[in-house]
Amino acid sequence: MVKMSYLAKPYQRSLIRKFGIETPTAQLKYNAQFVSDELDWKKIYSLPHRVALDTKSREFQYKLLNRCLATNVLLRKIGIIPSPVCSFCGEADESLEHLFVTSHYTKKFWAEVIKWMGNLDIAIEPLSNKDIMFGMMDCNRDLFVNHILLIARKYIYSCRCNKTTPSIIVLDARIKMIHRLEMMIAKSCKKLPIHLKKWGKYIEN
């Protein structure tokens, strides 16, 4: 029988005892980080497939959910770089949570993303840490919102890799490109009405 983690919840421990099933390490770490939130992993894993058509966006979120994205904390741990500090602020260790949520550069960027959506007449509540990392699970009425959050997360990580800071202007250009790509896919698959429903607010503006 596999070794049981002390972080596993009671029902998870029961499954482990009965079937030898262990919760993935990445989920345990996220459960510990978001201890006050209820993480519905079935919804979390399915969301990227519902909101994005391109495989690279889906692959990126899969890597994030499985904590497979390289950060300076990880690279320092395996001896590739000498320092674990954040690529943006250079003040705190660059964990996934710091990179996407708590760095003051990314906090400012997320505020700009909310303002950008407001300009499209899309009002959303201030983003929680859970929303930023996983998406808004209760926002099924508008897949567009969750797609933008996914694009923004992917862009933040590309900025980290390219040693630049996130810019709403660059994000807007990326969104335009992805919209054109999805438009072409929708036309070729004869699913234009679905595309127009999802991107309606964006197209109107």
N, C-alpha and C positions, 0 to 999 in steps of 0.2 A: 504494500500500500504506500502511496506517495506520502511524503512528509507534509504535515498540515501547518500552514502559516498561522501565527497567533492573531493576525489581522482579520482572518476570515470571519464572516458573520455566522451566527448560529446555524442558519439554514444551509450555508455553504459547508460548514463543518459536518453537518449531517450527510450531505451528498458525498463528501470526501470519505467519510466512514463507510457509507453504503456502497459506493461505486468506485472509489479510488480516484475521483475527479477533483482536481485542484484548480482553484481560480487562478487565471493568468496573473503573473507578477505585476504586469502593468496595471491591471484593474485594481489589484490590492493597493498599489501606490496611489492611484487616483482616489480610491475610496478613503484612504488615510488623509489625503490632501483636502478632500471635499467631504469631510465627515458630517457636516451639518446638512448636506444635500442628498437627495435620493437620486442615485444614478441608475437610470433605466438603460442597461447596456444594450438591450435589443434595439431600442430606438436610436441610441447613440451610434451604433454600428451601421444601422440601415439608412440614417439620414443623408450621408454623402451620396449614396446611390440614388436617392430620390431627388436631390436638388441639383446635381451636376451631371452633365452628359460626358464630359471629357475624363478619360481614365487617369490623367496625371493628378487632377484635383482629388479624385477618389483615393488614389494611391498615397498622396500626401497625408490626407486625414487618417488613413489606415496606419501610416507610420507614426503619426502623432498619438493616436489612441494606444498604440503598442509601445510607445516611448522609444521608437527606433531612430528618431531624428538626432543627429549629432549636436551636442551643445558643448560649450567650453568646459563645463563640469565633467562631462563624459570624456572629452578629449584629454583633459588633464589627468583623469583617473587612469587612462590607458597609456599615458606617457607621450602623447603626440605633441602637446603644447605645454608651456611652463606655467601658465596661469589660467584659473577657471573663471576670471571675471567677465562680466557681460560685454558683448561686442558693441552694444549701444552706449551704455552709461559708464562702463568701466568701474563701477562702484560696488556691485554685488555679484555673487557667483551666478553664472548663467545657467540656471536650471530651466526646464521647459516652462514652469509656472512663472518664473521671473521674466523670461524672454517674451512670452505672449501676454502677460497680465500685469506684472507689478513694476516693470521698468518705467520710469517717468516718460521715456520716449514713446513707448507703446501705449501708455495711458493717454497721452496727448493725441496719438494717432486714432485710438478708438473714439475719442470725443469728436474728432473730425469726421469719422465714419458715420456716427450718429447724426451729425449736422448735415452731412451729404445726403443721407436718407431723408432727413427733414425737408431738404430742398426738393425732393421728389414727392412731397406730401405723404411720407411714410413715417408716422410717429411711433417710436418704440421706447420702452422703458429703458432707463440706464442699464447698461449691460452688466450682468453679474459675472464673476470669475468663471462660473459654470457655463454661461452663455458663450463667453469668449473661447473657451477651450473646446466645447463640444457642440455648440449651436443651441438654438432656442427650441426646446422640445415641444413647447406648447404653442408654437407659431406655425402650425400646419396650414393655417389659412393663407399663408404667404410664403411659398418656397423661395421666392426671390430674396427675401431677407436672409434666410439661412445660406443661400448661395453666395451672397455678398460677404457674409461673415467668413465663409470658407475661402473665398478668393483673398480676403484680407489676411487671414492667417497664413496662407501660402505665400503671400507677398511679404509679410513680416519676416518669414524665414529666409526668403530669397535675399532680403536686405541684409540679414545677419550674415549670410554666406558671401555677399558682395561687399561687405563692410560699408554700407550706406545706411541712412536712416529713413524710415518710412515716410512717404509723401502722399497726401490725398490726391495730388495732381497725377502722379504716376499710377496710383490705384485706379483712378477714373479712366485712364487710357487703357489699362488692362481690362477693365470691365467692358469697355466699348469693343475691344477685340474679341472677348469671350461671347458677347452678345451677337456679334456678326457670325462667329463660328456656330453658335447654337441655332441661329436663324437658318444657316445653310443646311445644317443637319435636319432641322424641322421640315424644311421644304423638301428635302430629298426623301424623307420618311413619311411625307404627307401628314405631318403632325403640327402644322402651322397654328391651328387654333389653340393647342396646348401651350405652344411657345408664346403666343400673344397674351394668353391669360397670365402666364408667369411673369412676363416682362412688361406688362401693360403700363404700369406707372413710369417705368424707365423710358419706354417708347414715347409716351405722352409728353415727356419733358425734353 
